[in-house]
Amino acid sequence: GLFHFDGLNGFGKDQKIAFDWYERASNAGNVKALALSGFSYMNGSGVKENVTYGIVLVTMAAERGSDLACLSLGLWLAG
């Protein structure tokens, strides 16, 4: 997903494809991908923006041990 999001390593830059990969990985239990799915929803990257649902996903990732999600929630709440 990250390769598609940033267009790295010869992959075309496509946020929709990146989001699809984040969803697949999060459905398989990857907490980093769950956080990235949440960020995508919060920013409307590759998916229709839904800030509330994005925060729910990032919170779930934080509860499951994602340091990235914890940091991001803290920064978001600090404003």
Secondary structure, DSSP 8 states (H G I E B T S, - for coil): -HHHHHT-TT----HHHHHHHHHHHHHTT-HHHHHHHHHHHHHTSSS---HHHHHHHHHHHHHTT-HHHHHHHHHHHH-
